[in-house]
Amino acid sequence: MTFKILITDNVHDSCAELLRAKGCKVDVKPSLSKEELLKAVKEYDAIIVRGKTKFTRDVIMEANSLKVIGRAGVGLDNIDLDAAFEKNIRVVSTPQASTVAVAETTIALMLSLARMIPEAVKSLKEGAWLKHKYVGFELRGKVLGIIGFGRIGKAVAKRALSFEMKVIAYDIRNIREEASAMGVEVALTLEELLKKSDILSLHIPLNKNTRHMIGEREISLMKNGAIIINTSRGGIIDTKALLKALKEGKLAGAALDVFEHEPPQTEEEWELIRLPNVIATPHIASQTQEAQSAAGVMIAEEVFKILSDITSRKETR
Ligand code: NAD
């Protein structure tokens, strides 16, 4: 049986290579229009994407050949999971592939904010030697509050502890044992975490419970001069509330890899990005050779296994 698989969204070449080596017929199209996607769900056994292609309910309901949606990476917010379940389409992802890349980016953003590295680099390239302007702060001794003590949250905690930071974590799961084994304090409520943190870092999925989880009220509970790092999903922070807090000086800075719209669309998003106390990157946290290659291989193996299992079940009936 030859499986017909479409790969889009610039999934790493390792994915197509592995599937072709297994005898699949693979088409690669770096991006798909909605019309092309509506056609593809009727032609392919599996479609492999990253975060750009949107499997909305209306798209999924048109599917008649599609058996698997493979997401190379983490976060399934571009796929309507209820609709996929109703159509008996399996949805799989590779959450473990990008953990280290995102954790390292989080630390890089934290250090960049603390030491104003992007601004210092820019001014020197422009010919200015502003040694006395860029007096930053050290991470040692600062309280890092982590929301979401999953794979990435824990990997960030491990790295932050090596910088001698004090780490506190909040999660909806019971994380007491995992946290205490690492020397991380547990906050029993979000409010407790917000009040205690010098630096707040978000590592939770975007869903209906977490959308705008950090808004005006939550920011008002934070220490004056605290900073926020977001490498999870843009919609978790209310952009307007963050912009206001940064402009008024309630927060000292923010480092953002993710935005409510990607690319950013609203005036508030662009104003936020352009603030001098904001470091913004275009959703690059998982963009390492290692993470992308691993995600390509892992999703190819998983999708092939599911298609093979479905076929062998049909044959034994
Ligand atoms: P994970 O599932 O291992 O961890 C998420 C943790 O968040 C879990 O422990 C879960 O219990 C907790 N959680 C869920 N809802 C919560 C809530 N309302 N309050 C508190 N805790 C809550 O996921 P992960 O691999 O650590 O990834 C975390 C997020 O990072 C992903 O969902 C994704 O959105 C984001 N991410 C971003 C990039 C990027 O390129 N910037 C790359 C990978 C992942």
Boltz pocket constraint, residues with backbone or C-beta under 6 A from the ligand:
constraints:
  - pocket:
      binder: B
      contacts: [[A, 73], [A, 74], [A, 75], [A, 95], [A, 96], [A, 98], [A, 99], [A, 102], [A, 147], [A, 148], [A, 149], [A, 150], [A, 151], [A, 152], [A, 153], [A, 170], [A, 171], [A, 172], [A, 173], [A, 202], [A, 203], [A, 204], [A, 205], [A, 206], [A, 209], [A, 210], [A, 231], [A, 232], [A, 233], [A, 257], [A, 258], [A, 283], [A, 284], [A, 285], [A, 286], [A, 287]]
      max_distance: 6.0
